[in-house]
């Protein structure tokens, strides 16, 4: 018994040391990149697995169309990065192979397709999620997901903390013996304050007057309690914005409460809760295929579809019918982030028309619907009319 406790304590001590060092790195970071000051913006296009390369290629094609002038001038450069497949990651036995990570770090922003994360019963080794690893390696601390359903009065923006909580040490738990296993969750002052400030700044700049903090602080008292208190303290710096807080279980109920859900505007959540509730919100909008997300840090930013890699579609020869809408929604966020707001607005408007209003083409994932490329052509033809 003593030996088991000692081994576990030593491993926990190493985790604490690593997180204390990480906090010091966060404190030393500079401000966000000002893209307007850059002579050239490098957009990495990282296809990932399954249908990922198909839908990211289509998003790149639409982006190239929207940014044609600056692409020709050399201000916008697309860099295709192919090495984030499950086969390549397994071969390197790393969530992100070293050479791929260096390529990613040579870009300013990354358009990333879905990647396969091994799970129990899969034929792959239990390597860490590429998404989780990328968020940690590039310090992409804010996952921002907008959800809009205008006819229901829904206009939500979720700010999910991306580098802490239950996911930050997801592959660093301790199995003490056959009977006892531990995983860990983490909250830091620096990590929480920066996501809170980003959310409140967004609310202020976009005319929002309510920010809701979502935790389970009544039960997870230390880490969730710290997250809640720190967010509330940041909220005091914004007296014109109403701050309230909710527990994650009742929030999942209130999002489907037709009387209450239209009251919510901006929400701040720790990692695990944000992952779950944004999928619920996306499903209400029309499914995870209708939503994209932004992963923001001070130096790097990554934009992605929120659905999986759908390997079955590729295995069954249906990859060309993959739906690019989530990746195109992510492209809207990318354009806005790098300072091309007019182009972002055009793409968002075109997607609304193609997906919900005109619907001249439909994506079904099979030959009963149009191909990914045909839908991209449709979107570009609508942009041309705007």
N, C-alpha and C positions, 0 to 999 in steps of 0.2 A: 504493500500500500504506500509506504513512504517513498519508494522509488518512483512510483507512478505519479504521485503528486509533485515530486521534484522535477521530473521530466516535463510535465505539463506547465509548471511554474516557469521553468527556463524558457519554454517556447513563448509563453505569454509575455515574458519580460522582453524578448526580442521584438515582439509585435509592438509593444509600448515604445521601445526605443525608436523603431522605424517611424511611428506616427509622430513622435515628438520632433524628429528630424524633418518630417514632412511639413509640420506646422511652421518651422523656421523658414523653409523654402517658400511657403505661401506668403509669409510676412515680407519676404525680400522681393516679391514680384512687382513689376512696373504696371503702369496703366494699360488699358485695352489698346490694341492696335488701331491706329487711325488710317483706314484704307484710302481715304482721300489723299493722303500724303505719299502713297506708294506709287512709284513709276510703273510697277508691274505687279499684278495679282496672279498667283499660281493656284489654280483650282485642281486638286487631286481628284481623280475619278477612280474609285476603288470598288470594283464590282462585287467582291465577296463570293458567295456560293450560290448554287442552284439558279434561281431566276435572277439573282442579283446583277450579273453582268449584262443581262438583257435589258432590265429596266434602268440601270444606271447609264447604259449607252443611249437609251432613248432620251433620258433627261439631259445628257450632254448635248445631244443633237438639238433639243429645244433651246437650251441655254446658248448654244453657238448661234442659233438663229436670232435670238433676242439681243445678243451682244456682238453681232457680226462686225460692226464698225470698230469696236475696241479689240476684238480678236485680230482683225486685219492689221491694226496699228501695233499689235504686240503688247498692249496693256493687259489683256486677259490671255493667259496661257493655260491650256488644259494638259494635265500630266496623268496618263493612264497608269495605274498601279495594279498589277495582276496577282500579287503574291499572297493575298489574304484568303485563299481557299482552304478548306478543311484539310485537304491532302498536304498542302505545303506547311500548314501549321503543325500537323501531326509529325511530319518528317523532321521539322526543327524542334519538336516537342516544346513549343512555346505558343502562347496565345497570339503573339505577333512576332514573327521571325525578325531578327536583328536588322537584316537588310531592308525589309519592308518598313520597319519603324523609321529607319533613316530616310527612306523615300517620303514617308508621310510627313516627317519633320521638315522636309524641304518645301512643303506647300504652305500656303497661308490658310486656305480652307479646304475641306475634303467633302466630296459627295460620295457617300458610302452605301453600298448595297448590303442586304442582309447577309449575315454569316451564321454558319451552323455551330451551335454550342453542344458538345457531347453531353449525354446524360446516361444514367444507369441503363444498361441493356444495349446501348449503342456499340458498334464495332470499333469505336474510336477511344483512345486514351482520354482520361478525365482532365483535359487541359482547360484552363480558364477561358471564360467568354472573351472573345476578341473585342466586343463592345466595352466590357468592363475594363479590360486592359488598356484600350485606347483612351478611355476617359481618364484613367489614372496617369498614363504615360504623358499625355498632352495636357493634363490638368483641365479637362473640360468639365467644369464644376456645375454648370447649369444646363439642365435639360428643359427646353422650352417647347411646349406643345399647345398650339391654339386649337380650339374647337368652336365652330360656329354653326348654328342652325337658326337662321334669321326668322323663319316663320314661327318658331317656338320661343323667340326672344332670348335665345342662348348665344352668349358671346363670352367664352371662357378662355383664359390663358393660364396654363399650369407651369409653375416653376418648381421642378423636381431637382432636389440636390443630388448630384451625380457621382460624387467621389467618396462619400462617407456612408453612414447608416449601416444597414445589414449587408450591403454588397461589397464594401471596401475590402473586407478580408474574407470573401466568400470561399476562397480555396485555402484558407489559413486556419481553419478550425482544428480542434484537438480531439482525437478519439482516444480517450484515456485508457480504455480497455473495451472488451466486448459489451460491457453494460452501460458505459457512460461516454457521451460525446458532447462537445461544446462548439458552438459557433459564436462569433462576436459581432457586436454593433458598435458604432463609433460616432461621437459628436464632438466637434472642436469649435471653439469660439470663432476662430478665423474662418473656418469653412462655412459655418452657419451665417455669420454676419454678411459675408460677401453674396450669398444667394439671396438673403433677405433684402439687402440693399439693391441688388439688381432688379428684384421684383417690384419694390416700391418705386424705384426710378422709372421702371416701365409704366407703372400705373400713373405716375405723375405726368409723364411725357405723353401718354395716350388718353388723358382725360378720364381715367378710371378713379372712382372714389371709394372703392372697397377692396381690401385685401384680407383673405381668409387663411389662417394658419391651421394646417391639418396634421395632427399627431395622435398618439395613444398615450398621452402624458399621464393619464390617470392610472395606468398600469405599468408602462415602461417609464418609470419615474425619473431615472437619472439621465439617460441620453435624450429621450423625447422631452422630458421636462426642461432640460437645458436648451434644446432646440426651440421650444415654445417661448421660453423666457427671453432668449436672445432676439428672436424675431419680433416679439412685442416691444423690446427696447428700441430696436431699429425703427419700428412703426411710430414711436413717439417723436421721431425726427420729421415726420410727415403729418402735421396736425390736420391738414385738410383731407386726409384719407382715413376712412373708418377701418379699424382693425377688429376682427373677431376671430375666434378660434373654435375648431370643431374636432371631435374625435373621428378617426378614420372610418369606423364602422357606421356611425350615423351619417357621415358625409356620403358614403356610397348609397345610402337610402335617399338622402335629400337630392342627389343629382337626378333621381328619377321621380321626384315629387314635383308634379306640374305646378303646384302653387308656390314652391320655394326656389326651384332651380334657376329661374331667370334672375334672381337676386344676386347670384354669385358672379364675380368678375375675374379677379386675379387670385390664384391660390398658391401657397408655398407648402411644399411637402418634403419630408425626408425620402430617401431613395426608394425603399421598398414600397411604401404607400403610393408614391408617385407613379411607379411602374404599373401598379394594379389599377389605380383609379383613372389614369389616362387611357388605358385600354377600354375601360367601361365607357368613358366619355366618347372615345372614337367610335365605338360600336353604336352609340346613340346617333352619331353624325352620319352613319351609313356603313360602318365597318372599319377595321384597322387599315384596309386598303385605301381609305379616303383621307388619311392623315399622315403628315410628315412631322419630323421633329428636328429641332436645332440643339446641338450640344456646344455650349459656348465656354471658352476660356479667355484669358487675357491675351495670350499669344496665338492660339489656334482656335479653329471652330470646325465642327463636323456636322453634316446634315444627312439625315437618313430616313428611309421608310421605317415604319414601326412594326411591320409584319415580318414573318419569318422568310426563310430561303426557299421554301416549297420544293424540296428536292424531288418529290413525287411527280410534279409537273414536268420536270426535265426528264426524269426516268421514263415517263410515259409519252415523251415526244411532244409535249404541249407547251414547251417553254416560250414559243413565239407568241402565245396567246396571253402571256403574263400581263397583269394590269400595272401600268406605270404611274397611276394617279398619286399614290403615296409618295413616290420619289419626286414627282413633279410638284407636289405640295411642299416637299422639303426644299425644292429648288426655289420656290417663292421666298422661303425664309432665308436661303443663301443670298439671293439677289438683294434683299432688303439689308442684310447684315453687311455686305460689302459696299453699300452705298448706291445701289441701282434701284431706287424705290419705284421709279416710274415703270421700269421693266417688271418689277415684282408685282405691281398693281395690275399690269396688263395680263401677266400669266395667271394670277389669281382670278381675274374676271373671266378669262377664257376658260379656265377649268370649271368655274361655276356654270358657265353656259353649256359646256360639253357634258358635264356630269349630271346636272340637275335640271337644266332648262330646255335646251334643244334636244339633247340626247339622240343625235342622228346616228351615232355609233355606240354600241354597247360592248363592254368587255365581260366575258363570261368565264374566261380561263380555258375555254374549249373552242372548237371550230364552229360552235353555234354563235359565237361573237366575233368581233374584229380582232386583228392582231395588235400587238403592242406598237409596232411601227405605224400601222394605219391610224391608231388613236393619236399618236404623236403628230402625224400629218394633219389630223382633224384639229388638234389644239393650235397648231401653227397657222392653219387657214383661218381660224377664228381670231387669233391675234392680229392677223393682217387686216381685219375689218374694224379693229378698235381704234 
